[in-house]
Amino acid sequence: MSTEEKELRVGMVGYAFMGAAHSQAWRTVNRVFDLPVRARMSLICGRDAAKVAEAAGRLGWAGHTTDWRELVARDDIDVVDVCTPGDSHAEIAIAALAAGKHVLCEKPLANTVDEARAMVAAAATAQAAGVRSMCGFNYRRVPAVSLMREMVASGRLGVIRHVRAVYLQDWIVDPQFPLVWRLRKDKAGSGALGDIGAHIIDLTQYVTGQRITGVSAITETFVKERPLPVESSGLAASADGADGAPPATGEVTVDDA
């Protein structure tokens, strides 16, 4: 896209929890920041035709589709925003980069190391042609984090030898909360470590300017079975159990704390 157009035409894949959050950002970014281009919410994609149409109207997108390949192939899309479960990140992002689209991909970047390496290779190839890509580590932009990074870089804190970080969430503390996709390895790739621990890992490296070179860890799945969901969206879900019968359950296949 030439800078003279003054418009960045966005196509987003995913419309639930993170899709809504990203939509809010795209809607307001030009009202908050003085940018050289204006974001245009051109097209949103989701598997359910009725739901994605409703989301397009509610979230402020000009159009909608159920085929992410159509979104990636369109000439009137400049950047592809990937807000899907992790099992589709690599396929969508690599295809978008190959089509010359800039890519913003949610974290965790991929479900496997091999997928992540393939995405990095595709991003490097695309970068040589002027195509940009990034992973959605949004906490880097928190003012306090920026200040920490500046303090470390300036030497005000001396030599950094130890970092202690905690990220607490409680949305699955109830053992009756349903078995949503984030608790399934085939969809999410990992559990709490990949979902929210990824932020800690990224911020540690971002703030200190150092790379993590070794890992020693213990993970655990405390709630090993959960009710099967009948409906879920983002962090909200309802479980099976018609006519007061105990709901059917399924195995949690990722770490949950």
PyMOL commands that set and color helices and strands:
alter all, ss='L'
color gray80, all
select helices_A, chain A and resi 3-5+17-32+49-59+68-73+86-98+113-127+138-141+143-154+181-183+185-188+192-195+197-208+242-244
alter helices_A, ss='H'
color red, helices_A
select strands_A, chain A and resi 7-13+38-45+63-65+79-82+102-105+133-135+225-227+229-233+236-239+249-251
alter strands_A, ss='S'
color yellow, strands_A
deselect
rebuild
show_as cartoon
